[in-house]
Amino acid sequence: MVRIKPFAAIRPPKELVEEVAARPYDVLDSEEARAEAGEKSLLHITKPEIDFDPVIDEHSRQAYDKAVENFKEWRKKGWLRQDDRPYYYVYAQTMDGRTQYGLVVCAHTDDYAEGKIKKHELTRKEKEDDRMVHVMIQRANIEPVFFSYPDNDEVNEIVRKYTAGEPEYDFVAEDGFGHHFWVIDDRKDIDRITELFKDIPAFYVADGHHRTAAAARVGAELKGQNPNHTGEEEYNYFMAVAFPESQLKIIDYNRVVKDLNGLSPEEFLKALEKDFTVSEKGTEPYRPDHLHNFSMYLGGKWYSLEAKDGRYDDSDPIGVLDVTLLSDLVLDRILGIKDLRTDKRIDFVGGIRGLEELSRRVDSGEMAAAFALYPVSMKQLVDIADSGKIMPPKTTWFEPKLRSGLTIHLLD
């Protein structure tokens, strides 16, 4: 049973939304952000190092101070304005003809501490620390986290009521993805949504594990500073966009490796035959079409790798994952890549880039081989989160990413 509340968002005027809205801080490096940021872009707040020439360390005191300065300036100039009272919002995204409808809410930090906001990835303290600094210096959640939740028919019906009307924002970003936004302004609907989520058993973090963990730490720290803490202060809440599970689609998250651990291509193919049925597929890209089937690009050719019986455990939520099979049977056993988080011989490629990106990186000589995986399902993610287990690194890739700048939540 999760707790949510409406909030008075800080957001751009309708006529400025396309100029202010930006891709999330963690999908761009500093130079990419600098090239992409227009005058009013939120990137000047989320990646303030780009305002210096040359670009400075994003974790420096100067960068943090610039973020605060820019946030104040954006509000002063009217590029960001606060709504007059608390609302819920609907944020919908369209990709490849498919639209998913999320509710923009404030979730409670205690639900994370109590395990009602469930994770499937480990977090790194230094990344949590960085996000925590950003929240504390701004006294705001500048970017939302991405949640899923079990479908609820009545919530869906309220959402449909609003999305049948004219959107507040409606634009297509430069990547071709559509972004649509409505304000839920009827107090009865707002109150009903709050009540309905009391029957939702859990949120699942789809994207934004570090921001979620950082928000929980901010709430705990500010609680410790307040002798009159009640649990209802604004700092106990953080901003999220929550989508029904049935509407979300996870895409593939693929791997490329720099070398074959001293093996020739022929020796590597022979070693694979212990655990896989290996079939050559030619020069046209081959995409795996079911669980436990992989595609591999090596030496200018695509191959199908079909895991043999007995190499996986369908009753184990982690053992059944194709990322586990590839890690155990290929990356570790044959290539000697033990730690996916730290080994420099491996890199990861989001499926949004296509199979052509895998062949390009091998053909360029940068990498020796590439592996494409069948995507994880939402059921697998939920099963793992419910079991309290953690997925291997770089398992899920959600697309489209949430556009930052449509809403901001103040902690005060």
C-alpha positions, 0 to 999 in steps of 0.5 A, a space after each residue: 500500500 503506497 502513499 502518494 500526494 499531489 504537488 504544485 509543480 514548477 513547470 514551463 509555460 506552454 509556449 516555452 515547453 519545447 525549449 525548456 524540456 531536455 533529455 535526462 542528465 545521465 544519458 548525455 555527457 557534458 559535451 553532448 549536453 553543451 551542444 544540445 542545450 538552447 538558451 532556456 534548456 533545463 540542461 543548464 540546471 541539470 548539467 551546469 558544467 556546460 556553462 563554463 569554457 572549458 567545461 568544468 568537473 560536473 561534481 565541483 562546487 562551482 558546478 553545483 553553485 551554478 545549478 542553483 543560480 540557474 534554477 533561480 534565474 529560470 524562475 525569475 525570467 518566467 521560464 519556470 513557474 509554479 502552479 497555484 495549488 497541488 495537482 496530479 498530472 498525466 505524462 504520456 509518451 509515444 514511440 513507434 505508434 505506441 503510447 504509455 500514460 503515466 501519473 506524475 505524483 509525489 511518492 513517500 520516502 518511507 515507502 522506499 525504506 520499508 520496501 514498498 518501492 521495490 528495486 531490481 538494481 544495486 546502486 553506487 554510493 558515489 552516484 547517490 551522493 551526487 544526486 543527493 547534493 543536487 536535491 539538497 542544494 536546490 531543495 527540489 527534485 528537478 528530475 522525476 524517477 520512473 516507476 511502474 505499478 500494477 494496473 488499476 482499472 479505476 485509475 486508468 479510467 480517470 486518466 482516460 477522462 483527462 487524456 480525452 481532452 486537450 493536452 497542456 503540452 503536446 510536442 515531438 522531440 528531436 528524437 522523434 518521440 511524442 510527449 503529451 501532458 495534462 493537468 488533473 485539476 478536479 479535487 474529487 479526482 485528485 482525492 480519489 487517486 490518492 485513495 486508490 493508491 492506498 490499495 496499490 501494493 508496491 511501486 517498482 523502480 524502472 529507471 532512476 535507482 540512484 535518484 530514488 535512493 538519494 531522495 530517501 537519504 534526503 528525507 532521512 537527513 532532513 527528518 533528523 534536522 527537524 525536532 518537530 518532524 511529523 512525516 507529512 512535510 514536503 521533504 518526505 516526498 519525491 517526484 515520480 512518473 508512475 506507469 501501469 505495468 501493462 503499458 511498459 515495454 523493456 527493450 534489449 540491452 546488449 554487450 560488446 567485448 574488446 577481445 576473445 581472451 587470447 582465442 582465435 575466432 575459430 577456437 571461440 566458436 568451438 568453445 561456445 558449442 559446449 553450452 550452445 547450438 551455434 548456427 551461422 546466419 550470414 551478413 544480415 543482422 540476426 535478432 533473437 526472437 525468444 528467451 535463451 536465444 542470443 545473436 552474436 556478431 563476429 568476423 563480419 558474420 551473425 550467429 544464432 546461439 541457442 542455449 542447450 537444455 540444462 544450462 538455465 533454471 526456469 524456477 530461479 528468477 535470476 538464473 532464468 535471465 539471459 544476461 545471467 546465462 551470457 555472463 556465466 557461460 560466455 563472459 566469465 567461463 570463456 572470456 574471463 570477464 568476471 565483474 561487469 561493473 568494473 572490467 574495461 573489456 566489456 561495454 553495453 549498448 542500449 537496444 534503441 541504437 539498433 543491431 547496426 551499432 553492434 556490427 559497427 563497433 566490431 567492424 571498426 576494430 574497436 571491439 572483437 565481438 557483440 552479443 544481442 539479447 532477448 529483452 527482459 519482460 516486465 513480469 521477470 522484473 516484478 518477480 525479481 523485485 518481489 523476491 528481493 533479488 537484484 538483477 545483473 548490471 545493465 539488464 533493462 533498458 526503458 525507452 522513451 526516457 522521461 523528458 526532464 523539465 515538465 515538472 519540478 517538485 519543491 521540498 519546502 
